[in-house]
Amino acid sequence: MLQTIRDRAQGIVAYIIVGLLIIPFAFFGLYNYFTGDSNPVVATVNGIDITRAELDAAVQRQQSQLRKLLGDQYNPTLFDENHLRPKVLDRLIDQAVLLYFVRSHGFRATDESLRSFIQSQPYFLVDGQFSKERYRAVLRQNGYSSDQYEAQLRQQQLLRQLEVGIAGTAVTSEHEVARFVALEHQSRDLAWLKVDSANFQDPSQASQVDAKAIKKYYDTHKQAFEQPAQVKVSYIELSENALAAHLELDATTVRRFYEEFKDSRFTVPGARRVRHILVKLPKAASQQQVEAARGQVEALRQRIMRGVSFAEVARSESQDLGSARQGGDLGFVRRGEMVKAIDEAAFKLSIDEVSKPVRSRFGWHLIEVTASRPGGVKPFSEVEAQLRQELLKQQSDKRFYELSNQVANYAYEHPDSLEPVAAKFGLKIRRSNWFSQTGTEGGIASHRKVIKAAFSDEVLKQGLNSQSIDLGDEQQVILRVDQHKPATARPLAEVRDRIREHLVTVRASEQAQKLGVQLLEKAQSGQTLKALAEANQHARYSAMGWVQRGSNKAPAAIVEQGFRLPHPNGDAPALAGIELSDGGYGVVEVRGVRDGALDNLDAAERTQVRQALQRLNSESTLQAMIHMLRQQADVQLDRKQVPVGDES
């Protein structure tokens, strides 16, 4: 269990699997441009379709998440589409299976929970308050209707309910916690002996390496000395940013756009900052309860009239616990955003005036207005630059996608050259330097899609133009191969010295391994590591003493090996040998073990351990459930629409 927790808590695999339960709301840059026949279904799960666009978008989101997460350590060759696509498709199928389950078992996302989530999202706020106009505008700008967006959120909330339900059923016993702490906080008394391969390396030995041995190694490892195939490509590039730089807008168009959206986007309604005090009433309150609550509120009002601050009374007496902590403050609100009775009272009061008792469906309130903010229309001069950018973006978006389709079609109709398409659309033909399938750090060959296309049969062997390649950020290229160097083996004369040095290193490593195994056998027969090291000039002894997992007192492989060994048998230490990455050999001994104690952890640490185990138990339960549902599910893949590498 300990290793399972460690494996799942860190490493690349964890990031590839991330997002199984919570469907990420990657609001911007989704697949809203893919519609109709260009968006085929790649899989159907119990009647739920997964489209090609959904799969493409999920792969792109995964790549984006990995880039942000790994930063400079991100290696595109490890996370290209062919590597990620099968895992992402499998995850989407898991999500569809779970979604079918929650729907068929009556899970529901309420309108109230949906409304609460939407109103809390920062991209729908204006001056810290939810704006219906902003909500509609953002959705419209990103190709969404409110129905589409809210349907996605409902799915997310349904899956969240299932996650919470499973987490609530997972049980972590005190015995599990104690056992985990015993292992995680275990200490071991370790020592080790190292036989360094460098002790057996002698530069003079290089001249003694037999020429036949060099030739034999070369013949059996030719692939290691192969010069990879390389290509040079020519390409045309289409960029939305470049298009936008040549677009112009006249002032009349911008002014017309302003007038069209002035009322919905640039009219700021007046707002008032409101405090309230609430005395709740049950839904079926009797007349006696209603009057008693009203009397209670009136008594609180009299206290305020005598000089006690409204905020102080709200903190101590209001039954709306959320606002009571802030002295009853509800922030700035606009007309129509609160229940009718409170709304009417708030917009009739003068500043610092306290209302008489106000009845709503929640109970009786006292209202105080502490500030007022006038409404108005933002002048054209204030928003002109913003509107100009929006219009340019709209026009460049439209032009880019119109032109990209035209360019792609024309390049397909004239597959033997880029000259016709460049001439017709006024595009410049660019040329790359030589590159192999490992690509380059910068330039056109740094994109995996470009490399894949350049070395494809269609482009490399048949000599055709590539299809349009989407590089993201509204940038597309079409390429063809100009020159090709096939893979060739480097001649023996060029790599002879390199092979000779390698064979010397291998021989030294073999000698170190041989001596290390001999010393391990002697230690197992009863000799101490310290005595063996003292008797052998090629061995070095180190006593680490009591250490915990992850100690840096020795190489990680030595510490890990020390914690894999069984407990010592009486006075006899537990021993093991290990080949080291530098060619040397290590002999590890465990002389004592102390389990971690739960009593040594404070309350916060215990909670952290319990939560980690709880998450692991929940995840195991979920995985078992998904496995069962997958076996029962009707999953159909469209083999024509799922390229090689997409199948799971």
Buried (B, 14 or more C-beta within 10 A) or exposed (E): EBEEBEEBEEEBEEBBBBBBBEBEEEBEBBBEEBEEEEBBBBBBBBEBEBBBBBBBBBBBBBBBBBEEEBEEEEEBEEBBBBBBBBBBBBBBBBBBBBBBBBBEEEBEBEEEBBEEBBBEBEEBBBEEBBBBBBBBBBBEEBEBEEEEBBEBBBBBBBBBBBBEEBBEEBEBEEEBBBBBBBBBBBBBBBBBBBBBBEBBBEEEBEEEBEEEEBEEBBEEEEEBBEEEBBBBBBBBBBBBEBBBEEEEBEEEBBEEBBEEBBEEBBEBBEBBBBBBBBBEBEEEBEEEEBEBBBEBBEEBBEBBEEEEEBBEBBBEBBBBEEBBEEBBBBEBBBBEBBEEBBBBBBBEBEEEEBBEBBBBEBBBBBBBBBEBBEEEEBEBEEBBEBBBEBBBBEBBBEBBBEBBEBBBEBBBEBBEBBEBBBEEBEBEBBEBEEBBBEBBEEEBBBBBBBBBBBBBEEBBEEEBBBBBBBBEEBBBBBBBBEEBEEEEBBEBEEBBEBBBBBBBBEBBBEBBBEBBBBBBEBBBEEEBBEEBBEEBEBBBBBEBBEBBBEBEEBBEBBBBBBBEBEEBEEEEBBBBBBBBEEBBBBBBBBBBBEBBEBEEBEEEEBEEBBEBBBBBBBBBBBEEBBEEBBEEBEBBBEEEBBEEEBBB
